[in-house]
Amino acid sequence: MDKPVFDKDVPVPAEGGYQASKYYWVREMEVGDSFTCSRKNCNAIRQLGLSNKAPWLPDGFKFQTRKIENDVYRIWRVA
């Protein structure tokens, strides 16, 4: 990587002032909420709940996933 141009006087945004994932909206789910998605998206979203790489999710956030049709899955927030 070439040396970048340095900027001066750019303030640091407040914590949480950015979307940490394109699936940031899952944090808005309440326990018992569910939605359907494709296998590809389902796997990516499910990984959020299994990893600690999503500190923006509420503590104890958990999903359950079930296949309901060919390439259609349902994800529930269970905790």
N, C-alpha and C positions, 0 to 999 in steps of 0.2 A: 504494500500500500504506500502510495506517495504521501508525503507529509501534508496534512490538511491545513487549510487557512483557519487560524484561530479567531474566534469572535470574542469581543469584549462586552461586558455589561449585559449579558443575557441572563435574566433571573432563572433560578431553578424552580420548576413548577411544584406546587404543593403535592404531597404524597397522595397517590391515587388520582392524580390529575390526568392520567392517560389510560387508555384501554390496554390492558396487559395481554389480551388475546382477542381474536376475532369472535370468540365465543363468550365475551365478557358478560353478556346478557344472562347467562345461566345463574349468576349470583342473585338475580331477581326472583328466582323460583322459590316458592314456599314448599314446605313439606307436603307431599301429596300431589303436587303439580306434575304433569307429564307432557311429553310431546313426541311426535314421530319424526324419524329422520332416516336417511340412507345408511347403509352399513359403514361407508367411509366416514361420514360425518359423525355417526354414532361412536365409532372407535376413537376418534379424535376428542370428542366431548367426554367420553367415559374416562379417558386418560387424565383429564383434568382432575377428576375426583379421586383418582388413584395416586396421583403424584403430589409432591409438596412443592411443585413448581408454579402453583397458582395461589400465592399468599393472599390474593385479593378475594378469594372465596371465604365465606364465613367458616368459623371453626366447626369441625364435625360434619361438614358438608359431604353427603354421600348420595350416590346414584344406584339404581337397579335398572338393568337393561334386559329386555326380552324381545326375541324375534317374533313378529306378528304376521308377517307375510314374506314373500320372496323379496329380499333386499329392502324390507321395511322393518324398522325396529322402533320400539317405544322406550323412552328413558323416563324414569320416575325419580323425583327427589324424595329420598326416604329418611334423611336426617339432615 
